[in-house]
Amino acid sequence: MPFLVALRRRILAGALASAVVAHVPLPALAGAADIVRVEVRAASGGRFDFDVTVRSEDRGWQHYADRFEVLAPDGRVLGVRELLHPHDDEQPFTREHYGVAVPAGLAEVLVRARHKPLGYDGAVMRVRLPPRR
């Protein structure tokens, strides 16, 4: 449960999404890898497609955002997108993660980024899911 308490602390109060897009106000950026925008679309079969924008303090191969995750509100990992290289000169940057299976009954998910070597120190975004197809 300490994970959930810490995760909840990282969720920004102003980051609740509309049905499709969520933004974090720029003054609320907190860490080395912050989620600043999420677009989500319903796909078929209980799956969702995510376009995630990350702002990170990338400085080469030993210091960069190396993944983002889509989580259930209870902390279960639903999807992972590995980021295979630093984005020193592309900030913020947007990458997709399509076909994320979300269990029925969930109305929202969390999206967070991991920074190598600092871990999960940045802004987490809570995203309300659009209606299922």
Protein Blocks (a to p, Z undefined) as FASTA:
>chain_A
ZZmmmmmmmpcfklcccfkbccddfklpfblbdcfbdcddddehhiacdddddddddebj
klccfbdcdddfkopafbdcddfbdcfklccdddddehiacdehiabdcddddddfkbja
bccddddddddZZ
